[in-house]
Amino acid sequence: VQVVTATAKPAEGTTDALTGLDALLIRPDGHVAWTSHGTPDGLTTALTHWFGPERAA
């Protein structure tokens, strides 16, 4: 798992849709698959949907 810490900034002339988010899950193609305002609600569902069921290592 690669963890990246970054600060998002809105494009000039747009509003910031990411204000107040504590975490997000980005798909490999760069689209946002899940966002959080401090709770992990829905993260397991999003991970399973986009990356498949959990497998043994």
mmJSON file of the N, C-alpha and C atoms, coordinates in Angstrom:
{"data_MODEL":{"atom_site":{
"group_PDB":["ATOM","ATOM","ATOM","ATOM","ATOM","ATOM","ATOM","ATOM","ATOM","ATOM","ATOM","ATOM","ATOM","ATOM","ATOM","ATOM","ATOM","ATOM","ATOM","ATOM","ATOM","ATOM","ATOM","ATOM","ATOM","ATOM","ATOM","ATOM","ATOM","ATOM","ATOM","ATOM","ATOM","ATOM","ATOM","ATOM","ATOM","ATOM","ATOM","ATOM","ATOM","ATOM","ATOM","ATOM","ATOM","ATOM","ATOM","ATOM","ATOM","ATOM","ATOM","ATOM","ATOM","ATOM","ATOM","ATOM","ATOM","ATOM","ATOM","ATOM","ATOM","ATOM","ATOM","ATOM","ATOM","ATOM","ATOM","ATOM","ATOM","ATOM","ATOM","ATOM","ATOM","ATOM","ATOM","ATOM","ATOM","ATOM","ATOM","ATOM","ATOM","ATOM","ATOM","ATOM","ATOM","ATOM","ATOM","ATOM","ATOM","ATOM","ATOM","ATOM","ATOM","ATOM","ATOM","ATOM","ATOM","ATOM","ATOM","ATOM","ATOM","ATOM","ATOM","ATOM","ATOM","ATOM","ATOM","ATOM","ATOM","ATOM","ATOM","ATOM","ATOM","ATOM","ATOM","ATOM","ATOM","ATOM","ATOM","ATOM","ATOM","ATOM","ATOM","ATOM","ATOM","ATOM","ATOM","ATOM","ATOM","ATOM","ATOM","ATOM","ATOM","ATOM","ATOM","ATOM","ATOM","ATOM","ATOM","ATOM","ATOM","ATOM","ATOM","ATOM","ATOM","ATOM","ATOM","ATOM","ATOM","ATOM","ATOM","ATOM","ATOM","ATOM","ATOM","ATOM","ATOM","ATOM","ATOM","ATOM","ATOM","ATOM","ATOM","ATOM","ATOM","ATOM","ATOM","ATOM","ATOM","ATOM","ATOM"],
"id":[1,2,3,4,5,6,7,8,9,10,11,12,13,14,15,16,17,18,19,20,21,22,23,24,25,26,27,28,29,30,31,32,33,34,35,36,37,38,39,40,41,42,43,44,45,46,47,48,49,50,51,52,53,54,55,56,57,58,59,60,61,62,63,64,65,66,67,68,69,70,71,72,73,74,75,76,77,78,79,80,81,82,83,84,85,86,87,88,89,90,91,92,93,94,95,96,97,98,99,100,101,102,103,104,105,106,107,108,109,110,111,112,113,114,115,116,117,118,119,120,121,122,123,124,125,126,127,128,129,130,131,132,133,134,135,136,137,138,139,140,141,142,143,144,145,146,147,148,149,150,151,152,153,154,155,156,157,158,159,160,161,162,163,164,165,166,167,168,169,170,171],
"type_symbol":["N","C","C","N","C","C","N","C","C","N","C","C","N","C","C","N","C","C","N","C","C","N","C","C","N","C","C","N","C","C","N","C","C","N","C","C","N","C","C","N","C","C","N","C","C","N","C","C","N","C","C","N","C","C","N","C","C","N","C","C","N","C","C","N","C","C","N","C","C","N","C","C","N","C","C","N","C","C","N","C","C","N","C","C","N","C","C","N","C","C","N","C","C","N","C","C","N","C","C","N","C","C","N","C","C","N","C","C","N","C","C","N","C","C","N","C","C","N","C","C","N","C","C","N","C","C","N","C","C","N","C","C","N","C","C","N","C","C","N","C","C","N","C","C","N","C","C","N","C","C","N","C","C","N","C","C","N","C","C","N","C","C","N","C","C","N","C","C","N","C","C"],
"label_atom_id":["N","CA","C","N","CA","C","N","CA","C","N","CA","C","N","CA","C","N","CA","C","N","CA","C","N","CA","C","N","CA","C","N","CA","C","N","CA","C","N","CA","C","N","CA","C","N","CA","C","N","CA","C","N","CA","C","N","CA","C","N","CA","C","N","CA","C","N","CA","C","N","CA","C","N","CA","C","N","CA","C","N","CA","C","N","CA","C","N","CA","C","N","CA","C","N","CA","C","N","CA","C","N","CA","C","N","CA","C","N","CA","C","N","CA","C","N","CA","C","N","CA","C","N","CA","C","N","CA","C","N","CA","C","N","CA","C","N","CA","C","N","CA","C","N","CA","C","N","CA","C","N","CA","C","N","CA","C","N","CA","C","N","CA","C","N","CA","C","N","CA","C","N","CA","C","N","CA","C","N","CA","C","N","CA","C","N","CA","C","N","CA","C","N","CA","C","N","CA","C"],
"label_alt_id":[null,null,null,null,null,null,null,null,null,null,null,null,null,null,null,null,null,null,null,null,null,null,null,null,null,null,null,null,null,null,null,null,null,null,null,null,null,null,null,null,null,null,null,null,null,null,null,null,null,null,null,null,null,null,null,null,null,null,null,null,null,null,null,null,null,null,null,null,null,null,null,null,null,null,null,null,null,null,null,null,null,null,null,null,null,null,null,null,null,null,null,null,null,null,null,null,null,null,null,null,null,null,null,null,null,null,null,null,null,null,null,null,null,null,null,null,null,null,null,null,null,null,null,null,null,null,null,null,null,null,null,null,null,null,null,null,null,null,null,null,null,null,null,null,null,null,null,null,null,null,null,null,null,null,null,null,null,null,null,null,null,null,null,null,null,null,null,null,null,null,null],
"label_comp_id":["VAL","VAL","VAL","GLN","GLN","GLN","VAL","VAL","VAL","VAL","VAL","VAL","THR","THR","THR","ALA","ALA","ALA","THR","THR","THR","ALA","ALA","ALA","LYS","LYS","LYS","PRO","PRO","PRO","ALA","ALA","ALA","GLU","GLU","GLU","GLY","GLY","GLY","THR","THR","THR","THR","THR","THR","ASP","ASP","ASP","ALA","ALA","ALA","LEU","LEU","LEU","THR","THR","THR","GLY","GLY","GLY","LEU","LEU","LEU","ASP","ASP","ASP","ALA","ALA","ALA","LEU","LEU","LEU","LEU","LEU","LEU","ILE","ILE","ILE","ARG","ARG","ARG","PRO","PRO","PRO","ASP","ASP","ASP","GLY","GLY","GLY","HIS","HIS","HIS","VAL","VAL","VAL","ALA","ALA","ALA","TRP","TRP","TRP","THR","THR","THR","SER","SER","SER","HIS","HIS","HIS","GLY","GLY","GLY","THR","THR","THR","PRO","PRO","PRO","ASP","ASP","ASP","GLY","GLY","GLY","LEU","LEU","LEU","THR","THR","THR","THR","THR","THR","ALA","ALA","ALA","LEU","LEU","LEU","THR","THR","THR","HIS","HIS","HIS","TRP","TRP","TRP","PHE","PHE","PHE","GLY","GLY","GLY","PRO","PRO","PRO","GLU","GLU","GLU","ARG","ARG","ARG","ALA","ALA","ALA","ALA","ALA","ALA"],
"label_asym_id":["A","A","A","A","A","A","A","A","A","A","A","A","A","A","A","A","A","A","A","A","A","A","A","A","A","A","A","A","A","A","A","A","A","A","A","A","A","A","A","A","A","A","A","A","A","A","A","A","A","A","A","A","A","A","A","A","A","A","A","A","A","A","A","A","A","A","A","A","A","A","A","A","A","A","A","A","A","A","A","A","A","A","A","A","A","A","A","A","A","A","A","A","A","A","A","A","A","A","A","A","A","A","A","A","A","A","A","A","A","A","A","A","A","A","A","A","A","A","A","A","A","A","A","A","A","A","A","A","A","A","A","A","A","A","A","A","A","A","A","A","A","A","A","A","A","A","A","A","A","A","A","A","A","A","A","A","A","A","A","A","A","A","A","A","A","A","A","A","A","A","A"],
"label_entity_id":["1","1","1","1","1","1","1","1","1","1","1","1","1","1","1","1","1","1","1","1","1","1","1","1","1","1","1","1","1","1","1","1","1","1","1","1","1","1","1","1","1","1","1","1","1","1","1","1","1","1","1","1","1","1","1","1","1","1","1","1","1","1","1","1","1","1","1","1","1","1","1","1","1","1","1","1","1","1","1","1","1","1","1","1","1","1","1","1","1","1","1","1","1","1","1","1","1","1","1","1","1","1","1","1","1","1","1","1","1","1","1","1","1","1","1","1","1","1","1","1","1","1","1","1","1","1","1","1","1","1","1","1","1","1","1","1","1","1","1","1","1","1","1","1","1","1","1","1","1","1","1","1","1","1","1","1","1","1","1","1","1","1","1","1","1","1","1","1","1","1","1"],
"label_seq_id":[1,1,1,2,2,2,3,3,3,4,4,4,5,5,5,6,6,6,7,7,7,8,8,8,9,9,9,10,10,10,11,11,11,12,12,12,13,13,13,14,14,14,15,15,15,16,16,16,17,17,17,18,18,18,19,19,19,20,20,20,21,21,21,22,22,22,23,23,23,24,24,24,25,25,25,26,26,26,27,27,27,28,28,28,29,29,29,30,30,30,31,31,31,32,32,32,33,33,33,34,34,34,35,35,35,36,36,36,37,37,37,38,38,38,39,39,39,40,40,40,41,41,41,42,42,42,43,43,43,44,44,44,45,45,45,46,46,46,47,47,47,48,48,48,49,49,49,50,50,50,51,51,51,52,52,52,53,53,53,54,54,54,55,55,55,56,56,56,57,57,57],
"pdbx_PDB_ins_code":[null,null,null,null,null,null,null,null,null,null,null,null,null,null,null,null,null,null,null,null,null,null,null,null,null,null,null,null,null,null,null,null,null,null,null,null,null,null,null,null,null,null,null,null,null,null,null,null,null,null,null,null,null,null,null,null,null,null,null,null,null,null,null,null,null,null,null,null,null,null,null,null,null,null,null,null,null,null,null,null,null,null,null,null,null,null,null,null,null,null,null,null,null,null,null,null,null,null,null,null,null,null,null,null,null,null,null,null,null,null,null,null,null,null,null,null,null,null,null,null,null,null,null,null,null,null,null,null,null,null,null,null,null,null,null,null,null,null,null,null,null,null,null,null,null,null,null,null,null,null,null,null,null,null,null,null,null,null,null,null,null,null,null,null,null,null,null,null,null,null,null],
"Cartn_x":[0.848,0.0,0.889,0.596,1.348,0.479,0.993,0.285,0.939,0.121,0.619,-0.094,0.656,0.081,0.224,-0.894,-0.88,-1.901,-1.75,-2.716,-3.405,-4.712,-5.476,-5.812,-5.754,-6.127,-7.07,-8.14,-9.075,-8.442,-8.915,-8.463,-8.934,-8.192,-8.537,-9.952,-10.754,-12.115,-13.141,-12.747,-13.688,-13.787,-14.763,-14.899,-14.158,-13.847,-13.087,-14.038,-14.261,-15.157,-14.537,-13.251,-12.568,-12.465,-13.019,-12.936,-13.553,-12.839,-13.345,-13.158,-12.591,-12.38,-11.145,-11.242,-10.108,-9.34,-10.011,-9.36,-10.1,-9.383,-10.008,-9.297,-10.051,-9.515,-9.525,-8.345,-8.204,-8.017,-8.835,-8.679,-7.386,-6.884,-5.656,-5.75,-6.976,-7.131,-7.279,-7.135,-7.141,-8.484,-9.558,-10.869,-11.021,-11.785,-12.058,-13.113,-12.806,-13.723,-14.443,-13.879,-14.458,-13.887,-14.704,-14.235,-14.712,-14.052,-14.416,-14.342,-15.299,-15.299,-14.986,-13.977,-13.528,-13.927,-14.746,-15.115,-14.8,-14.546,-14.246,-15.49,-16.685,-17.926,-17.849,-18.122,-18.152,-16.812,-15.713,-14.398,-14.259,-14.655,-14.545,-15.363,-16.557,-17.403,-16.737,-16.172,-15.501,-14.27,-13.477,-12.287,-12.666,-13.696,-14.138,-14.688,-15.451,-16.035,-14.959,-13.98,-12.99,-11.787,-11.435,-10.214,-10.444,-11.687,-12.01,-12.0,-12.457,-12.528,-11.144,-11.112,-9.862,-9.328,-8.007,-7.348,-6.248,-5.938,-4.828,-3.52,-2.595,-1.303,-0.409],
"Cartn_y":[-1.169,0.0,1.226,2.149,3.4,4.493,5.194,6.293,7.589,8.506,9.794,10.885,11.821,12.967,14.175,14.867,16.016,17.041,18.257,19.312,19.647,19.436,19.721,21.205,21.744,23.132,23.168,23.967,24.036,24.757,24.411,25.12,26.568,27.46,28.877,29.089,29.839,30.144,29.089,28.065,27.025,27.004,26.269,26.111,24.854,24.782,23.65,22.576,21.532,20.441,19.538,19.706,18.837,19.435,20.61,21.27,20.393,20.201,19.462,17.96,17.445,15.998,15.605,14.456,13.936,12.873,12.207,11.147,10.946,10.441,10.024,8.831,8.056,6.891,7.227,7.192,7.52,6.219,6.038,4.873,5.004,3.899,3.967,4.919,5.17,6.085,7.539,7.801,9.167,9.686,8.935,9.372,9.095,9.938,9.751,8.66,7.616,6.495,6.572,7.317,7.39,8.603,9.256,10.378,10.188,10.865,10.734,12.074,12.264,13.414,12.927,12.057,11.62,10.217,9.527,8.151,7.238,5.957,5.023,4.422,4.954,4.408,4.285,3.106,2.875,2.545,2.651,2.394,0.938,-0.006,-1.417,-1.712,-1.149,-1.338,-0.765,0.432,1.063,0.268,-0.189,-0.981,-2.275,-2.952,-4.196,-3.937,-2.863,-2.537,-2.261,-1.446,-1.009,-1.932,-2.66,-3.46,-4.954,-5.373,-6.786,-7.22,-8.456,-8.952,-9.165,-9.15,-9.372,-10.769,-10.861,-12.15,-12.341,-13.602,-13.905,-13.489,-12.996,-12.533,-13.664],
"Cartn_z":[0.0,0.0,0.0,-0.882,-0.929,-0.318,0.674,1.312,0.878,0.373,-0.093,0.684,1.227,1.909,1.001,0.765,-0.144,0.308,-0.166,0.093,-1.221,-1.254,-2.471,-2.541,-3.728,-3.963,-5.154,-5.072,-6.201,-7.39,-8.584,-9.775,-9.685,-10.267,-10.227,-10.764,-10.019,-10.435,-10.072,-9.285,-8.87,-7.352,-6.845,-5.399,-4.968,-3.7,-3.17,-2.657,-3.437,-3.051,-1.991,-1.701,-0.75,0.647,0.856,2.154,3.24,4.318,5.465,5.407,4.332,4.25,5.05,5.716,6.474,5.697,4.752,3.972,2.664,1.663,0.413,-0.16,-0.932,-1.627,-3.107,-3.712,-5.126,-5.911,-6.946,-7.816,-8.61,-9.16,-9.967,-11.159,-11.656,-12.79,-12.352,-11.05,-10.549,-10.075,-10.223,-9.758,-8.263,-7.59,-6.164,-6.012,-5.24,-5.034,-3.69,-2.735,-1.391,-0.684,0.145,0.959,2.393,3.329,4.735,5.447,6.337,7.24,8.652,8.78,10.094,10.497,9.695,10.029,8.846,9.123,8.033,7.382,7.69,7.142,5.621,5.123,3.688,3.052,3.79,3.201,2.757,3.593,3.227,1.978,1.892,0.713,-0.528,-0.428,-1.573,-1.992,-1.032,-1.352,-2.074,-1.581,-2.205,-3.604,-3.757,-5.066,-6.111,-5.77,-6.756,-6.892,-5.832,-5.863,-5.667,-5.462,-5.309,-3.857,-3.611,-2.236,-1.633,-0.324,0.413,0.114,-0.047,-0.291,0.736,1.014,1.926,1.266,2.072,1.538,1.141],
"occupancy":[1.0,1.0,1.0,1.0,1.0,1.0,1.0,1.0,1.0,1.0,1.0,1.0,1.0,1.0,1.0,1.0,1.0,1.0,1.0,1.0,1.0,1.0,1.0,1.0,1.0,1.0,1.0,1.0,1.0,1.0,1.0,1.0,1.0,1.0,1.0,1.0,1.0,1.0,1.0,1.0,1.0,1.0,1.0,1.0,1.0,1.0,1.0,1.0,1.0,1.0,1.0,1.0,1.0,1.0,1.0,1.0,1.0,1.0,1.0,1.0,1.0,1.0,1.0,1.0,1.0,1.0,1.0,1.0,1.0,1.0,1.0,1.0,1.0,1.0,1.0,1.0,1.0,1.0,1.0,1.0,1.0,1.0,1.0,1.0,1.0,1.0,1.0,1.0,1.0,1.0,1.0,1.0,1.0,1.0,1.0,1.0,1.0,1.0,1.0,1.0,1.0,1.0,1.0,1.0,1.0,1.0,1.0,1.0,1.0,1.0,1.0,1.0,1.0,1.0,1.0,1.0,1.0,1.0,1.0,1.0,1.0,1.0,1.0,1.0,1.0,1.0,1.0,1.0,1.0,1.0,1.0,1.0,1.0,1.0,1.0,1.0,1.0,1.0,1.0,1.0,1.0,1.0,1.0,1.0,1.0,1.0,1.0,1.0,1.0,1.0,1.0,1.0,1.0,1.0,1.0,1.0,1.0,1.0,1.0,1.0,1.0,1.0,1.0,1.0,1.0,1.0,1.0,1.0,1.0,1.0,1.0],
"B_iso_or_equiv":[0.0,0.0,0.0,0.0,0.0,0.0,0.0,0.0,0.0,0.0,0.0,0.0,0.0,0.0,0.0,0.0,0.0,0.0,0.0,0.0,0.0,0.0,0.0,0.0,0.0,0.0,0.0,0.0,0.0,0.0,0.0,0.0,0.0,0.0,0.0,0.0,0.0,0.0,0.0,0.0,0.0,0.0,0.0,0.0,0.0,0.0,0.0,0.0,0.0,0.0,0.0,0.0,0.0,0.0,0.0,0.0,0.0,0.0,0.0,0.0,0.0,0.0,0.0,0.0,0.0,0.0,0.0,0.0,0.0,0.0,0.0,0.0,0.0,0.0,0.0,0.0,0.0,0.0,0.0,0.0,0.0,0.0,0.0,0.0,0.0,0.0,0.0,0.0,0.0,0.0,0.0,0.0,0.0,0.0,0.0,0.0,0.0,0.0,0.0,0.0,0.0,0.0,0.0,0.0,0.0,0.0,0.0,0.0,0.0,0.0,0.0,0.0,0.0,0.0,0.0,0.0,0.0,0.0,0.0,0.0,0.0,0.0,0.0,0.0,0.0,0.0,0.0,0.0,0.0,0.0,0.0,0.0,0.0,0.0,0.0,0.0,0.0,0.0,0.0,0.0,0.0,0.0,0.0,0.0,0.0,0.0,0.0,0.0,0.0,0.0,0.0,0.0,0.0,0.0,0.0,0.0,0.0,0.0,0.0,0.0,0.0,0.0,0.0,0.0,0.0,0.0,0.0,0.0,0.0,0.0,0.0],
"pdbx_formal_charge":[null,null,null,null,null,null,null,null,null,null,null,null,null,null,null,null,null,null,null,null,null,null,null,null,null,null,null,null,null,null,null,null,null,null,null,null,null,null,null,null,null,null,null,null,null,null,null,null,null,null,null,null,null,null,null,null,null,null,null,null,null,null,null,null,null,null,null,null,null,null,null,null,null,null,null,null,null,null,null,null,null,null,null,null,null,null,null,null,null,null,null,null,null,null,null,null,null,null,null,null,null,null,null,null,null,null,null,null,null,null,null,null,null,null,null,null,null,null,null,null,null,null,null,null,null,null,null,null,null,null,null,null,null,null,null,null,null,null,null,null,null,null,null,null,null,null,null,null,null,null,null,null,null,null,null,null,null,null,null,null,null,null,null,null,null,null,null,null,null,null,null],
"auth_seq_id":[1,1,1,2,2,2,3,3,3,4,4,4,5,5,5,6,6,6,7,7,7,8,8,8,9,9,9,10,10,10,11,11,11,12,12,12,13,13,13,14,14,14,15,15,15,16,16,16,17,17,17,18,18,18,19,19,19,20,20,20,21,21,21,22,22,22,23,23,23,24,24,24,25,25,25,26,26,26,27,27,27,28,28,28,29,29,29,30,30,30,31,31,31,32,32,32,33,33,33,34,34,34,35,35,35,36,36,36,37,37,37,38,38,38,39,39,39,40,40,40,41,41,41,42,42,42,43,43,43,44,44,44,45,45,45,46,46,46,47,47,47,48,48,48,49,49,49,50,50,50,51,51,51,52,52,52,53,53,53,54,54,54,55,55,55,56,56,56,57,57,57],
"auth_comp_id":["VAL","VAL","VAL","GLN","GLN","GLN","VAL","VAL","VAL","VAL","VAL","VAL","THR","THR","THR","ALA","ALA","ALA","THR","THR","THR","ALA","ALA","ALA","LYS","LYS","LYS","PRO","PRO","PRO","ALA","ALA","ALA","GLU","GLU","GLU","GLY","GLY","GLY","THR","THR","THR","THR","THR","THR","ASP","ASP","ASP","ALA","ALA","ALA","LEU","LEU","LEU","THR","THR","THR","GLY","GLY","GLY","LEU","LEU","LEU","ASP","ASP","ASP","ALA","ALA","ALA","LEU","LEU","LEU","LEU","LEU","LEU","ILE","ILE","ILE","ARG","ARG","ARG","PRO","PRO","PRO","ASP","ASP","ASP","GLY","GLY","GLY","HIS","HIS","HIS","VAL","VAL","VAL","ALA","ALA","ALA","TRP","TRP","TRP","THR","THR","THR","SER","SER","SER","HIS","HIS","HIS","GLY","GLY","GLY","THR","THR","THR","PRO","PRO","PRO","ASP","ASP","ASP","GLY","GLY","GLY","LEU","LEU","LEU","THR","THR","THR","THR","THR","THR","ALA","ALA","ALA","LEU","LEU","LEU","THR","THR","THR","HIS","HIS","HIS","TRP","TRP","TRP","PHE","PHE","PHE","GLY","GLY","GLY","PRO","PRO","PRO","GLU","GLU","GLU","ARG","ARG","ARG","ALA","ALA","ALA","ALA","ALA","ALA"],
"auth_asym_id":["A","A","A","A","A","A","A","A","A","A","A","A","A","A","A","A","A","A","A","A","A","A","A","A","A","A","A","A","A","A","A","A","A","A","A","A","A","A","A","A","A","A","A","A","A","A","A","A","A","A","A","A","A","A","A","A","A","A","A","A","A","A","A","A","A","A","A","A","A","A","A","A","A","A","A","A","A","A","A","A","A","A","A","A","A","A","A","A","A","A","A","A","A","A","A","A","A","A","A","A","A","A","A","A","A","A","A","A","A","A","A","A","A","A","A","A","A","A","A","A","A","A","A","A","A","A","A","A","A","A","A","A","A","A","A","A","A","A","A","A","A","A","A","A","A","A","A","A","A","A","A","A","A","A","A","A","A","A","A","A","A","A","A","A","A","A","A","A","A","A","A"],
"auth_atom_id":["N","CA","C","N","CA","C","N","CA","C","N","CA","C","N","CA","C","N","CA","C","N","CA","C","N","CA","C","N","CA","C","N","CA","C","N","CA","C","N","CA","C","N","CA","C","N","CA","C","N","CA","C","N","CA","C","N","CA","C","N","CA","C","N","CA","C","N","CA","C","N","CA","C","N","CA","C","N","CA","C","N","CA","C","N","CA","C","N","CA","C","N","CA","C","N","CA","C","N","CA","C","N","CA","C","N","CA","C","N","CA","C","N","CA","C","N","CA","C","N","CA","C","N","CA","C","N","CA","C","N","CA","C","N","CA","C","N","CA","C","N","CA","C","N","CA","C","N","CA","C","N","CA","C","N","CA","C","N","CA","C","N","CA","C","N","CA","C","N","CA","C","N","CA","C","N","CA","C","N","CA","C","N","CA","C","N","CA","C","N","CA","C","N","CA","C","N","CA","C"],
"pdbx_PDB_model_num":[1,1,1,1,1,1,1,1,1,1,1,1,1,1,1,1,1,1,1,1,1,1,1,1,1,1,1,1,1,1,1,1,1,1,1,1,1,1,1,1,1,1,1,1,1,1,1,1,1,1,1,1,1,1,1,1,1,1,1,1,1,1,1,1,1,1,1,1,1,1,1,1,1,1,1,1,1,1,1,1,1,1,1,1,1,1,1,1,1,1,1,1,1,1,1,1,1,1,1,1,1,1,1,1,1,1,1,1,1,1,1,1,1,1,1,1,1,1,1,1,1,1,1,1,1,1,1,1,1,1,1,1,1,1,1,1,1,1,1,1,1,1,1,1,1,1,1,1,1,1,1,1,1,1,1,1,1,1,1,1,1,1,1,1,1,1,1,1,1,1,1]
}}}
